[in-house]
Amino acid sequence: MGAAFLANFLRFLVVGLWLLILARVILSWIDPTGRGPISAFVIQTTEPLLAPVRRLLPKTGMFDLSPLIVLLVLGALMRAVA
């Protein structure tokens, strides 16, 4: 019973993070400065995940590939937990 709870909790956490990062990508087209309260919340929540990946990736001009990398890692985690 404890293992099933832990697996479900991890799935819930990974899906939530995945949705937040997807929301950040969409919000970057609508409100890139994060002036709204929802945008500010999404940026503050996802920045600790994206910033280390952004530092490791080479500069690609105006394209930020860190959300793609984090989404791929979260997808692999989701498959590993399932």
N, C-alpha and C positions, 0 to 999 in steps of 0.2 A: 504494500500500500504506500509506503514512503517513497519508493522508487518511482511509482506511477505519478505521485504528486509532484516530485522533483522534475520529472520529464515534462509534465504538463506546464509547470511553472516556467521552465526554460523555453518551451515552445511559445508560450504567451509572451515572454520577455523578448525573444528574438523577433516574433511577428510585430510586436509594438515598436521595436527599434527600426525594423525594416520599413514600417509605415511612416515613422517620423522622418527617416532619411528621404523617402520618396516625397513626403510633403515638403521637405526642404528644397529638393530639386525643383518641384513645381513652384514653390514660393519664390525661388531665385529668379524666375521669369516674371513674376507678378510684382513682388516687393523685395528687390535685392538688398535694400538697405536695412530691412527689418524694423521699420518704424512702427508697425502695428503690434498690438500685444500678442497676437497669435504667432506672427512671424518672429518676434523676439523670443518667445518661448521655444519655438522649434529650433531656432539658431542656437540658443543657450543649451538646449538639451543634446543636440547632435554634434556640436563643436568638439567636445572631448573625444569623440570617436573619429571625426574627420581630420582634425589638426595633425595628429601623428602620421597618418597616412599621407596627408598633403606634404609634409616635410620630407618624406621618403621618396616621393615621386619626382621625376624631373619636371622642370617648368615646361608647360605646354601652351604658353600664351594665355588667351582668355578662357581656355577650356580647363575646368577643374574635374579631373577624373577620380578624385578621392571618393565621391559617393558611389561610383560604379564599383570600385574595389571593395568598399565596405559592404555594399549590397551583395556582391558575389560571396564574400566571406560569411555573411549572415545566412545566405542561402545554403551554403555548405554546412554551416552549423545546424540549420533547420533540418536538413536531410540526415545529419549524423544523429540528432536527437530522436528523430522519428524512427 
